[in-house]
Amino acid sequence: MVDGVPVVTPSPDLKDERVYKVLGKASLEDAGEWQYPTNALHRFLKISVEMP
């Protein structure tokens, strides 16, 4: 956490070779979509990693 915001740091950091997105959801029981960007209401997070 940095200033109350979750921070994800990949190891090793391949930021030139991968695109990292943090997606969030307020409840796992909610059938709604995962949202980007995340906000303070999102208690559950998942990381999406894509190749550019």
C-alpha positions as CSV (number, residue, x, y, z in Angstrom):
1,M,0.0,0.0,0.0
2,V,1.2,3.5,-0.9
3,D,-0.8,6.4,0.4
4,G,-3.8,4.0,0.9
5,V,-3.6,2.6,-2.7
6,P,-2.6,-1.0,-3.4
7,V,0.6,-1.2,-5.5
8,V,1.6,-4.3,-7.4
9,T,5.2,-4.7,-8.3
10,P,6.0,-7.6,-10.6
11,S,9.3,-9.5,-10.1
12,P,11.1,-9.6,-12.5
13,D,9.7,-6.3,-13.9
14,L,9.2,-6.9,-17.6
15,K,7.3,-3.7,-18.3
16,D,8.7,-3.3,-21.8
17,E,7.6,-6.8,-22.7
18,R,4.3,-7.1,-20.7
19,V,1.2,-4.9,-20.1
20,Y,0.0,-5.2,-16.4
21,K,-3.5,-4.1,-15.4
22,V,-5.0,-4.2,-11.9
23,L,-8.7,-5.0,-12.0
24,G,-11.1,-4.7,-9.1
25,K,-14.4,-5.8,-7.8
26,A,-16.4,-4.8,-4.6
27,S,-17.8,-8.3,-4.1
28,L,-17.1,-11.8,-5.5
29,E,-20.8,-12.5,-5.3
30,D,-21.5,-9.7,-7.7
31,A,-21.9,-11.0,-11.3
32,G,-20.7,-7.7,-12.7
33,E,-17.5,-7.2,-14.7
34,W,-14.1,-6.6,-13.2
35,Q,-13.3,-2.9,-13.4
36,Y,-10.3,-0.9,-14.4
37,P,-9.1,1.3,-12.9
38,T,-9.8,0.1,-9.4
39,N,-11.0,2.4,-6.7
40,A,-11.4,2.4,-2.9
41,L,-14.6,0.3,-3.1
42,H,-12.9,-2.6,-4.7
43,R,-11.9,-5.1,-2.0
44,F,-10.9,-7.9,-4.5
45,L,-8.2,-7.4,-7.0
46,K,-6.8,-9.5,-9.9
47,I,-3.9,-8.8,-12.2
48,S,-4.2,-9.0,-16.0
49,V,-0.9,-9.6,-17.9
50,E,-0.8,-9.2,-21.6
51,M,1.9,-9.2,-24.3
52,P,1.9,-6.0,-26.3
